[in-house]
Amino acid sequence: MITPTIRDGRWLALTDLRAAISYLPPEIEGDHAKSCAFLSMLARKQELNTQIQQLIDSFLLAFSLLAAHSLRLYGTVWFNLSKTIDPFKNYSWLLIVVMLFGPILLDLQGFYQSPLDKTRWKSFVQIMRAMIYLSIIVGACVVFLRLPLVSRSVPLLFAVIAAAVLLGKERIIAERIRRRAMRGELREPVLLAGLREDIAAFEQTFTPEQKLLMDVAARIDIEKQPLSDLVEAMHRHSVARVIFAAGHSRLNRVEEAIGACEVEGVPAWLATDFIRTAIAKPDFDAFAGRPMLVFRSTPDVSWTLFIKDLIDRVSAFIALVVFAIPLAIIALII
């Protein structure tokens, strides 16, 4: 809960909160593009990292498909199998489907979120769910588009190899990040600002992995200490950012502190948990050129949700067709 304050005989409202969140003083509010870009810095960094991981995984999935086909092809000789399979050129369409939809389905399952905090079993379950949805797409292509898929063993081998490759890649990346963090290469100095109780509660939410990535240089109580202490701490520790835990702080005080960070050229990050919600999640967007803090209780419209909706519709249609035939026969008999 935020304590309202009075400035110039009026109550501070959400319009005052906008200035604190935008990190820009009123005199340069017109520079909306710069403000929106600064607000979405963390989101863009995470999105870029996810896109790079998706690109890598698309090639790993293609390699897994090629390995599955090669294993089945040469397995005819190795294991004295009676049936051979067609050449890989007949699976070129499957290669496109796997590279296009595979990373999207992995993203829908949350595979790219918090690799340091996930267990191997959770990652394996996410991969298997993505493989199930991918098999539904492949089945729809075979049934409705009449695309060739002679050997059913190739997709099964692909699922096994792809799961092993993706798990291996994730573990390698996680261990590399963890080792660099343990050596202090990824730790950055930060300042925590706000009320003492808010800072303590905020620090309790840090996981052991997150603590490896930051070094809390100082903690500043912006209600009791002057802003000069905040500026001096920024100079002394050369911090990479100042994080504000402003759950019970006065908004005008937070705005002044963020203004001091702007003058010093230090990024100011404001935790959005000062507004308590049960379901809605905070996000940033722009309305009429102005940066806005948005609380959504439903997922935002995105291409991933479009793909999920498409998969749900195709799956429902296939289920209707499959069950319609026996039901029609039963109706005719009755």
C-alpha positions, -999 to 999 in steps of 0.1 A, spaced: 0 0 0 13 35 -10 9 64 14 -6 94 -4 9 128 2 -1 164 -5 18 187 -27 7 223 -33 -26 216 -16 -36 186 -38 -34 149 -33 -9 129 -54 -27 106 -77 -17 81 -104 -7 110 -126 21 117 -102 31 81 -103 35 83 -140 65 106 -137 82 82 -112 77 52 -135 88 70 -167 121 80 -151 119 113 -169 113 148 -154 83 168 -165 103 192 -187 112 164 -212 80 144 -210 75 151 -247 103 127 -256 80 97 -254 100 74 -277 131 77 -254 110 71 -223 93 40 -238 126 26 -250 141 31 -215 112 14 -199 114 -16 -221 151 -21 -218 149 -52 -196 121 -67 -216 140 -61 -249 172 -77 -234 152 -108 -223 133 -110 -256 166 -108 -275 181 -135 -254 150 -157 -260 151 -151 -297 188 -161 -299 180 -193 -279 151 -200 -303 173 -196 -333 199 -220 -318 172 -245 -309 157 -244 -344 191 -256 -358 194 -282 -330 160 -295 -338 170 -297 -375 201 -316 -365 181 -339 -343 158 -347 -372 187 -354 -395 203 -376 -368 170 -395 -363 167 -402 -401 204 -413 -403 200 -436 -373 170 -452 -389 186 -454 -423 218 -470 -412 200 -490 -385 187 -511 -414 223 -525 -418 234 -523 -382 204 -542 -368 195 -563 -399 161 -546 -403 140 -558 -432 124 -525 -441 143 -495 -454 131 -459 -454 129 -433 -481 156 -407 -486 158 -375 -465 145 -353 -493 110 -367 -486 112 -353 -451 121 -318 -461 87 -306 -453 91 -320 -418 123 -301 -414 104 -269 -421 77 -277 -396 102 -287 -369 124 -256 -373 94 -232 -375 71 -245 -348 95 -262 -325 110 -231 -308 75 -215 -306 61 -245 -288 90 -246 -264 85 -209 -257 48 -216 -250 58 -242 -224 81 -217 -206 112 -235 -216 133 -203 -219 123 -189 -186 147 -190 -156 171 -218 -168 192 -214 -136 162 -221 -113 147 -250 -132 152 -287 -124 161 -312 -152 127 -329 -147 108 -296 -152 128 -289 -184 121 -325 -196 84 -322 -190 83 -289 -209 102 -304 -239 78 -335 -239 48 -312 -240 62 -293 -269 69 -326 -287 33 -337 -282 20 -305 -297 45 -308 -325 33 -343 -333 -2 -330 -335 9 -304 -361 28 -331 -380 -2 -354 -379 -24 -326 -392 0 -320 -421 0 -357 -430 -38 -360 -428 -50 -328 -443 -21 -318 -466 -13 -354 -477 24 -349 -470 45 -381 -470 56 -397 -438 64 -433 -446 85 -442 -415 68 -435 -382 100 -444 -363 118 -412 -375 95 -388 -355 98 -411 -324 136 -411 -327 135 -374 -333 116 -367 -301 142 -387 -280 172 -372 -297 158 -336 -296 150 -340 -258 185 -351 -251 201 -324 -272 179 -296 -258 185 -307 -222 222 -309 -228 223 -274 -243 203 -259 -214 225 -276 -188 257 -264 -206 245 -228 -207 232 -229 -171 265 -243 -158 285 -218 -178 265 -189 -163 267 -204 -128 305 -207 -130 309 -172 -143 287 -159 -115 306 -178 -89 338 -162 -101 321 -128 -99 323 -121 -136 286 -115 -139 280 -97 -106 271 -61 -109 270 -36 -80 235 -23 -73 219 1 -47 187 -8 -30 165 22 -21 132 26 -2 120 20 33 141 -4 54 112 -29 57 105 -27 20 141 -34 11 143 -63 35 111 -78 21 124 -73 -14 157 -90 -7 139 -120 7 125 -127 -27 159 -131 -43 168 -167 -51 204 -180 -45 210 -179 -83 199 -143 -84 221 -133 -56 251 -146 -76 244 -121 -103 243 -90 -81 263 -73 -53 242 -51 -31 267 -22 -25 245 -2 -2 209 2 11 195 37 13 164 46 32 150 75 11 125 85 38 151 90 66 183 97 47 189 128 25 192 124 -13 228 134 -10 235 100 7 220 83 -24 242 104 -48 273 98 -27 267 60 -27 263 61 -64 297 78 -67 315 57 -42 304 23 -55 300 31 -92 268 11 -93 252 -3 -124 217 5 -113 195 17 -84 165 -5 -76 137 11 -57 115 -10 -34 89 16 -28 60 -3 -14 53 22 15 73 52 3 58 85 -6 56 90 -43 71 124 -44 101 111 -25 105 83 -50 102 108 -79 129 130 -64 153 100 -59 147 88 -95 154 123 -106 188 122 -88 196 89 -105 188 105 -139 211 134 -132 239 110 -124 232 89 -154 225 58 -134 195 36 -145 167 36 -119 145 5 -116 112 7 -98 97 -25 -85 60 -28 -95 48 -47 -65 38 -15 -47 3 -22 -62 -9 -55 -47 -29 -76 -72 -42 -111 -69 -40 -122 -105 -30 -93 -127 6 -90 -138 23 -57 -145 36 -49 -180 46 -17 -199 29 -3 -229 23 30 -246 -10 48 -250 -13 79 -271 25 81 -271 27 80 -233 44 52 -213 18 33 -192 21 7 -165 -5 -20 -174 -19 -47 -151 -33 -76 -172 -52 -105 -157 -53 -123 -191 -24 -130 -215 -16 -102 -240 -23 -109 -277 9 -123 -293 19 -146 -321 25 -174 -295 -11 -173 -284 -21 -173 -321 -2 -205 -327 -17 -220 -295 -52 -211 -306 -45 -226 -341 -32 -259 -325 -63 -260 -302 -87 -255 -332 -69 -282 -353 -69 -306 -324 -106 -301 -317 -114 -305 -354 -95 -338 -356 -112 -350 -324 -146 -342 -338 -138 -360 -371 -125 -391 -353 -154 -394 -329 -181 -384 -355 -177 -416 -375 -184 -441 -347 -212 -418 -333 -228 -416 -368 -226 -454 -371 -242 -458 -337 -270 -433 -346 -277 -452 -378 -279 -485 -359 -303 -471 -333 
